[in-house]
Amino acid sequence: MSTAVSEIDQVKTTPWAGGHSPFKVEYGKLMMWFFLLSDAFTFSSLLIAYGALRFSAQTWPGADKVFQSVPGMIESGAPLVFVGLMTFILIMSSVTMVLAVEAGHRNSKKEVTMWMIFTVIGGFMFLGCQALEWTHLHHEGFWWGSIPGPEKLAEFFEKGAAVTPATMALSGQEFANLFFTITGFHGFHVFTGVIINIIITINVLAGTYEKRGSYLMIEKVGLYWHFVDLVWVFVFTFFYLV
């Protein structure tokens, strides 16, 4: 009888409070999946709105004309080079996160620390590149609620019969508002991920997960970081390629 009671008390201390884990997934990991699913709906809504406006417009700024600089080095003539570098940095940070998770499965504190630090560095590098890109576009005249003057704005459009100052102004404003909103929202997620990764790295150095006997928390934050990388693939496709 006492054994049965102790087993019940032990079960009630788990997050499921006596229930069964659905899909045999740990509680925290399942909650992370729920959060990522809801966040995916938000990003999807924003990108669908962008697509609806983009393909219903008579004209739209050309990606090869808007994103043809490498801030601080090349003013023009290098279309998509800088954003390609940004994408490479973010993908590599995802690789280092995978390595951190793998090291966690082996309970290798030293390797987890190293790969988490590399992941944090990659996140900061991406944010720095995004700040440079925003600064450059702002210098060109693009911002929330503002666009370059008519002559400057015309440089970012393909010439055609349907291209008039009015259509360029409307499309340019829609492009600017959506670009800074969506990339800013994504950048906020990257910044949040960097802060979380720093906290997790500090806990690793403090031996928190080593004492628990599990580095499962690394895997949970890894899911978030991979999600951020995946979203960037869609943002990159919609804004820089299409």
C-alpha contacts under 8 A as a table, 3 or more apart, distances in Angstrom:
res1	aa1	res2	aa2	distance
1	M	4	A	5.18
1	M	5	V	6.35
2	S	5	V	5.09
2	S	6	S	6.18
3	T	6	S	5.20
3	T	7	E	6.26
4	A	7	E	5.15
4	A	8	I	6.33
5	V	8	I	5.13
5	V	9	D	6.25
6	S	9	D	5.06
6	S	10	Q	6.10
7	E	10	Q	5.02
7	E	11	V	6.25
8	I	11	V	5.14
8	I	12	K	6.26
8	I	18	G	7.62
9	D	12	K	5.18
9	D	13	T	6.62
10	Q	13	T	5.46
10	Q	14	T	7.36
11	V	14	T	5.66
11	V	17	A	6.45
11	V	18	G	5.26
12	K	15	P	7.80
12	K	16	W	7.48
12	K	17	A	4.37
12	K	18	G	5.06
13	T	17	A	6.28
14	T	17	A	5.43
14	T	18	G	7.22
15	P	27	Y	6.59
16	W	19	G	5.10
16	W	20	H	6.62
16	W	21	S	6.84
16	W	27	Y	7.35
20	H	24	K	7.96
21	S	24	K	5.07
21	S	25	V	6.10
21	S	26	E	6.84
21	S	27	Y	7.11
22	P	25	V	6.31
25	V	29	K	6.79
25	V	30	L	6.18
26	E	29	K	5.45
26	E	30	L	6.24
27	Y	30	L	5.25
27	Y	31	M	6.30
28	G	31	M	5.12
28	G	32	M	6.25
28	G	220	K	7.43
29	K	32	M	5.03
29	K	33	W	6.38
29	K	220	K	5.71
30	L	33	W	5.07
30	L	34	F	6.37
31	M	34	F	5.02
31	M	35	F	6.27
32	M	35	F	5.07
32	M	36	L	6.15
32	M	220	K	6.84
32	M	223	L	7.61
32	M	224	Y	7.56
33	W	36	L	5.07
33	W	37	L	6.07
33	W	223	L	7.97
34	F	37	L	5.14
34	F	38	S	6.38
35	F	38	S	5.26
35	F	39	D	6.17
36	L	39	D	4.93
36	L	40	A	5.97
36	L	224	Y	7.11
36	L	227	F	7.26
37	L	40	A	5.02
37	L	41	F	6.55
38	S	41	F	5.25
38	S	42	T	6.73
39	D	42	T	5.11
39	D	43	F	6.44
40	A	43	F	5.21
40	A	44	S	5.96
41	F	44	S	4.99
41	F	45	S	6.14
42	T	45	S	5.22
42	T	46	L	6.46
43	F	46	L	5.15
43	F	47	L	6.17
43	F	182	I	7.89
43	F	231	V	7.65
44	S	47	L	5.15
44	S	48	I	5.94
45	S	48	I	5.13
45	S	49	A	6.14
46	L	49	A	5.14
46	L	50	Y	6.29
46	L	182	I	6.84
47	L	50	Y	4.91
47	L	51	G	6.11
47	L	182	I	7.81
47	L	235	V	7.61
47	L	238	F	7.58
48	I	51	G	4.98
48	I	52	A	6.07
49	A	52	A	5.14
49	A	53	L	6.32
50	Y	53	L	5.33
50	Y	54	R	5.86
50	Y	178	L	6.60
51	G	54	R	4.93
51	G	55	F	6.00
51	G	238	F	7.61
52	A	55	F	5.65
52	A	56	S	6.07
53	L	56	S	5.24
53	L	57	A	6.03
53	L	174	E	7.73
54	R	57	A	5.57
54	R	60	W	6.82
55	F	58	Q	7.95
57	A	60	W	6.69
57	A	171	S	6.80
58	Q	162	A	6.54
58	Q	163	V	7.57
58	Q	167	T	7.12
59	T	157	F	7.51
59	T	158	E	7.96
59	T	162	A	7.19
59	T	163	V	6.47
59	T	167	T	6.94
59	T	168	M	6.91
59	T	171	S	6.70
60	W	157	F	6.54
60	W	168	M	7.28
60	W	171	S	5.63
60	W	172	G	6.97
60	W	175	F	7.65
61	P	65	K	7.39
61	P	66	V	6.94
61	P	156	F	5.24
61	P	157	F	4.86
61	P	158	E	7.54
61	P	171	S	7.33
61	P	172	G	6.52
61	P	175	F	7.44
62	G	65	K	5.20
62	G	66	V	6.21
62	G	156	F	5.89
62	G	157	F	5.70
62	G	158	E	6.88
63	A	66	V	5.13
63	A	67	F	5.68
63	A	68	Q	7.96
63	A	79	P	7.84
63	A	80	L	7.91
63	A	239	F	6.98
63	A	240	Y	5.28
63	A	241	L	6.71
63	A	242	V	7.68
64	D	67	F	5.60
64	D	68	Q	5.81
64	D	79	P	5.01
64	D	80	L	6.69
64	D	240	Y	7.68
65	K	68	Q	5.74
65	K	79	P	7.04
65	K	155	E	7.42
65	K	156	F	5.16
65	K	157	F	7.47
66	V	156	F	5.82
67	F	79	P	5.62
67	F	80	L	5.74
67	F	82	F	7.94
67	F	83	V	7.86
67	F	240	Y	7.55
68	Q	75	E	7.37
68	Q	76	S	5.11
68	Q	77	G	5.64
68	Q	78	A	4.67
68	Q	79	P	3.60
68	Q	80	L	5.89
68	Q	81	V	7.27
68	Q	82	F	7.96
69	S	73	M	7.88
69	S	74	I	5.34
69	S	75	E	4.69
69	S	76	S	4.63
69	S	77	G	6.72
69	S	78	A	5.58
69	S	79	P	6.56
69	S	80	L	7.84
69	S	81	V	7.63
69	S	82	F	7.00
70	V	73	M	5.48
70	V	74	I	4.79
70	V	75	E	6.33
70	V	76	S	7.58
70	V	78	A	7.03
70	V	81	V	7.04
70	V	82	F	5.36
71	P	74	I	6.33
71	P	75	E	6.80
71	P	82	F	7.98
71	P	132	L	6.31
71	P	133	E	6.71
71	P	136	H	6.43
72	G	75	E	7.63
74	I	77	G	7.50
74	I	78	A	7.21
76	S	79	P	7.52
78	A	81	V	5.68
78	A	82	F	7.93
79	P	82	F	7.82
80	L	83	V	5.34
80	L	84	G	5.88
80	L	240	Y	7.12
81	V	84	G	5.06
81	V	85	L	6.41
82	F	85	L	5.09
82	F	86	M	6.39
83	V	86	M	4.82
83	V	87	T	6.11
84	G	87	T	5.09
84	G	88	F	6.19
85	L	88	F	5.07
85	L	89	I	6.23
86	M	89	I	5.19
86	M	90	L	6.35
86	M	126	F	5.71
86	M	129	C	6.48
86	M	130	Q	7.71
87	T	90	L	5.21
87	T	91	I	6.14
87	T	232	W	7.77
87	T	233	V	7.97
88	F	91	I	5.16
88	F	92	M	6.09
89	I	92	M	5.20
89	I	93	S	6.26
89	I	122	G	6.01
89	I	123	G	7.98
89	I	125	M	7.29
89	I	126	F	6.34
90	L	93	S	5.07
90	L	94	S	6.42
90	L	122	G	6.41
90	L	123	G	6.80
90	L	126	F	6.35
90	L	229	D	6.44
91	I	94	S	5.03
91	I	95	V	6.44
91	I	229	D	6.59
92	M	95	V	4.90
92	M	96	T	6.36
92	M	122	G	7.38
93	S	96	T	5.09
93	S	97	M	6.25
93	S	118	F	7.01
93	S	119	T	4.73
93	S	120	V	7.73
93	S	122	G	5.15
93	S	123	G	6.85
94	S	97	M	5.00
94	S	98	V	6.34
94	S	119	T	7.16
94	S	225	W	6.85
94	S	226	H	6.03
94	S	229	D	6.98
95	V	98	V	5.08
95	V	99	L	6.40
96	T	99	L	4.99
96	T	100	A	6.18
96	T	115	W	5.36
96	T	116	M	7.09
96	T	118	F	6.52
96	T	119	T	5.70
97	M	100	A	4.91
97	M	101	V	6.26
97	M	115	W	6.49
97	M	116	M	6.47
97	M	119	T	6.03
97	M	222	G	6.11
97	M	225	W	7.77
98	V	101	V	5.16
98	V	102	E	6.20
98	V	222	G	7.23
99	L	102	E	5.00
99	L	103	A	6.08
99	L	112	V	7.72
99	L	115	W	6.44
100	A	103	A	5.09
100	A	104	G	6.13
100	A	111	E	6.84
100	A	112	V	4.65
100	A	113	T	7.57
100	A	114	M	7.84
100	A	115	W	5.07
100	A	116	M	6.06
100	A	218	I	7.27
101	V	104	G	4.94
101	V	105	H	6.43
101	V	112	V	7.24
101	V	215	Y	7.80
101	V	218	I	5.78
101	V	219	E	5.50
101	V	222	G	7.18
102	E	105	H	5.19
102	E	106	R	6.79
103	A	106	R	5.13
103	A	107	N	6.26
103	A	108	S	5.37
103	A	109	K	7.60
103	A	111	E	5.92
103	A	112	V	5.49
104	G	107	N	4.73
104	G	108	S	5.86
104	G	109	K	7.13
104	G	112	V	5.98
104	G	214	S	7.52
104	G	215	Y	5.07
104	G	216	L	7.46
104	G	218	I	7.06
105	H	108	S	7.73
105	H	214	S	7.74
105	H	215	Y	6.75
107	N	210	E	7.20
107	N	213	G	7.78
107	N	214	S	7.13
107	N	215	Y	6.87
108	S	111	E	5.55
108	S	112	V	6.19
109	K	112	V	5.16
109	K	113	T	6.13
109	K	204	V	6.79
109	K	205	L	7.68
109	K	207	G	7.93
109	K	210	E	7.31
110	K	113	T	5.26
110	K	114	M	6.33
111	E	114	M	5.05
111	E	115	W	6.16
112	V	115	W	5.38
112	V	116	M	5.99
112	V	204	V	7.61
113	T	116	M	5.22
113	T	117	I	6.17
113	T	201	T	6.11
113	T	204	V	6.51
113	T	205	L	6.88
114	M	117	I	5.26
114	M	118	F	6.40
115	W	118	F	5.02
115	W	119	T	6.17
116	M	119	T	4.93
116	M	120	V	6.23
116	M	197	N	6.94
116	M	198	I	7.98
116	M	201	T	6.21
117	I	120	V	5.10
117	I	121	I	6.21
117	I	198	I	7.81
117	I	201	T	7.16
118	F	121	I	5.04
118	F	122	G	6.16
119	T	122	G	5.06
119	T	123	G	6.26
119	T	197	N	7.86
120	V	123	G	5.06
120	V	124	F	6.29
120	V	194	V	5.59
120	V	197	N	6.44
120	V	198	I	6.76
121	I	124	F	5.17
121	I	125	M	6.14
122	G	125	M	5.05
122	G	126	F	6.22
123	G	126	F	5.20
123	G	127	L	6.30
123	G	190	V	6.66
123	G	191	F	7.40
123	G	194	V	5.95
124	F	127	L	5.09
124	F	128	G	6.07
124	F	191	F	7.84
124	F	194	V	7.26
125	M	128	G	5.02
125	M	129	C	6.21
126	F	129	C	5.12
126	F	130	Q	6.19
127	L	130	Q	4.99
127	L	131	A	6.14
127	L	187	G	6.80
127	L	190	V	7.49
127	L	191	F	7.31
128	G	131	A	5.08
128	G	132	L	6.35
129	C	132	L	5.07
129	C	133	E	6.24
130	Q	133	E	5.02
130	Q	134	W	6.13
130	Q	187	G	7.80
131	A	134	W	5.15
131	A	135	T	6.08
132	L	135	T	5.07
132	L	136	H	6.18
133	E	136	H	5.12
133	E	137	L	6.24
134	W	137	L	5.17
134	W	138	H	6.03
135	T	138	H	5.09
135	T	139	H	6.12
136	H	139	H	5.00
136	H	140	E	6.29
137	L	140	E	4.89
137	L	141	G	6.37
137	L	142	F	5.42
137	L	143	W	7.45
138	H	141	G	5.02
138	H	142	F	4.94
138	H	143	W	5.68
139	H	142	F	7.36
140	E	148	P	6.57
141	G	146	S	6.88
141	G	147	I	5.10
141	G	148	P	4.29
141	G	149	G	7.69
142	F	146	S	5.88
142	F	147	I	4.54
142	F	148	P	6.15
142	F	176	A	5.91
143	W	146	S	5.14
143	W	147	I	6.37
143	W	176	A	5.81
143	W	177	N	6.95
143	W	180	F	7.25
144	W	173	Q	7.80
144	W	176	A	6.16
144	W	177	N	5.02
144	W	180	F	6.99
145	G	173	Q	6.68
145	G	176	A	7.76
145	G	177	N	6.79
146	S	173	Q	6.62
146	S	176	A	7.75
147	I	153	L	7.32
147	I	169	A	7.46
147	I	172	G	6.51
147	I	173	Q	6.09
147	I	176	A	7.33
148	P	151	E	7.98
148	P	152	K	5.76
148	P	153	L	5.19
149	G	152	K	5.38
149	G	153	L	5.73
150	P	153	L	5.05
150	P	154	A	6.09
150	P	165	P	6.47
150	P	169	A	7.56
151	E	154	A	5.33
151	E	155	E	7.10
152	K	155	E	5.58
152	K	156	F	7.72
153	L	156	F	5.74
153	L	157	F	7.40
153	L	168	M	7.36
153	L	169	A	7.79
153	L	172	G	7.63
154	A	157	F	5.46
154	A	165	P	7.93
154	A	168	M	7.23
155	E	158	E	7.99
157	F	168	M	7.59
158	E	163	V	7.95
159	K	163	V	6.44
160	G	163	V	5.37
161	A	164	T	7.88
162	A	167	T	7.90
163	V	167	T	6.25
163	V	168	M	6.51
164	T	167	T	5.31
164	T	168	M	6.09
165	P	168	M	5.14
165	P	169	A	6.03
166	A	169	A	5.15
166	A	170	L	6.27
167	T	170	L	5.17
167	T	171	S	6.02
168	M	171	S	5.21
168	M	172	G	5.68
169	A	172	G	5.10
169	A	173	Q	6.07
170	L	173	Q	5.29
170	L	174	E	6.26
171	S	174	E	5.12
171	S	175	F	5.99
172	G	175	F	5.07
172	G	176	A	6.13
173	Q	176	A	5.15
173	Q	177	N	6.13
174	E	177	N	5.30
174	E	178	L	6.11
175	F	178	L	5.36
175	F	179	F	5.86
176	A	179	F	5.15
176	A	180	F	6.16
177	N	180	F	5.64
177	N	181	T	6.06
178	L	181	T	5.09
178	L	182	I	5.88
179	F	182	I	5.49
179	F	183	T	5.87
179	F	184	G	7.89
179	F	239	F	7.41
180	F	183	T	5.39
180	F	184	G	5.40
181	T	184	G	5.10
181	T	185	F	5.99
182	I	185	F	5.06
182	I	186	H	6.21
182	I	235	V	7.83
183	T	186	H	4.98
183	T	187	G	5.90
183	T	235	V	7.41
184	G	187	G	4.85
184	G	188	F	6.09
185	F	188	F	5.11
185	F	189	H	6.53
186	H	189	H	5.07
186	H	190	V	6.36
186	H	228	V	7.32
186	H	231	V	7.75
186	H	232	W	7.40
187	G	190	V	4.95
187	G	191	F	6.10
188	F	191	F	5.04
188	F	192	T	6.08
189	H	192	T	5.03
189	H	193	G	6.06
189	H	228	V	6.81
190	V	193	G	4.98
190	V	194	V	6.17
190	V	225	W	7.77
190	V	228	V	6.62
191	F	194	V	5.07
191	F	195	I	6.35
192	T	195	I	5.20
192	T	196	I	6.23
193	G	196	I	5.06
193	G	197	N	6.00
193	G	221	V	7.84
193	G	224	Y	7.32
193	G	225	W	6.40
194	V	197	N	5.01
194	V	198	I	6.16
195	I	198	I	5.12
195	I	199	I	6.37
196	I	199	I	5.12
196	I	200	I	6.16
196	I	221	V	7.60
197	N	200	I	4.99
197	N	201	T	5.99
197	N	221	V	7.29
198	I	201	T	5.03
198	I	202	I	6.23
199	I	202	I	5.14
199	I	203	N	6.33
200	I	203	N	5.01
200	I	204	V	6.21
200	I	217	M	7.88
200	I	218	I	7.38
201	T	204	V	4.95
201	T	205	L	6.27
202	I	205	L	5.10
202	I	206	A	6.15
203	N	206	A	4.92
203	N	207	G	6.25
203	N	208	T	5.35
203	N	209	Y	7.15
204	V	207	G	5.13
204	V	208	T	5.91
204	V	209	Y	6.18
204	V	210	E	7.46
205	L	208	T	7.71
207	G	210	E	5.02
207	G	211	K	6.15
208	T	211	K	5.41
208	T	212	R	6.53
209	Y	212	R	4.85
209	Y	213	G	6.09
209	Y	214	S	5.61
209	Y	215	Y	5.41
209	Y	217	M	7.95
210	E	213	G	5.05
210	E	214	S	6.42
210	E	215	Y	7.24
211	K	214	S	7.89
212	R	215	Y	7.94
214	S	217	M	7.96
215	Y	218	I	5.66
215	Y	219	E	7.31
216	L	219	E	5.21
216	L	220	K	6.55
217	M	220	K	5.01
217	M	221	V	6.37
218	I	221	V	5.41
218	I	222	G	5.93
219	E	222	G	4.80
219	E	223	L	6.36
220	K	223	L	5.32
220	K	224	Y	6.93
221	V	224	Y	5.14
221	V	225	W	6.30
222	G	225	W	5.02
222	G	226	H	6.10
223	L	226	H	5.27
223	L	227	F	6.18
224	Y	227	F	5.07
224	Y	228	V	6.35
225	W	228	V	5.12
225	W	229	D	6.40
226	H	229	D	5.00
226	H	230	L	6.13
227	F	230	L	5.00
227	F	231	V	6.17
228	V	231	V	5.22
228	V	232	W	6.36
229	D	232	W	5.14
229	D	233	V	6.67
230	L	233	V	5.25
230	L	234	F	6.99
231	V	234	F	5.32
231	V	235	V	6.31
232	W	235	V	4.85
232	W	236	F	5.80
233	V	236	F	5.11
233	V	237	T	6.16
234	F	237	T	5.02
234	F	238	F	6.12
235	V	238	F	5.26
235	V	239	F	6.01
235	V	240	Y	7.83
236	F	239	F	5.58
236	F	240	Y	5.30
236	F	241	L	6.81
237	T	240	Y	5.72
237	T	241	L	4.96
237	T	242	V	6.18
238	F	241	L	6.15
238	F	242	V	5.39
239	F	242	V	6.35
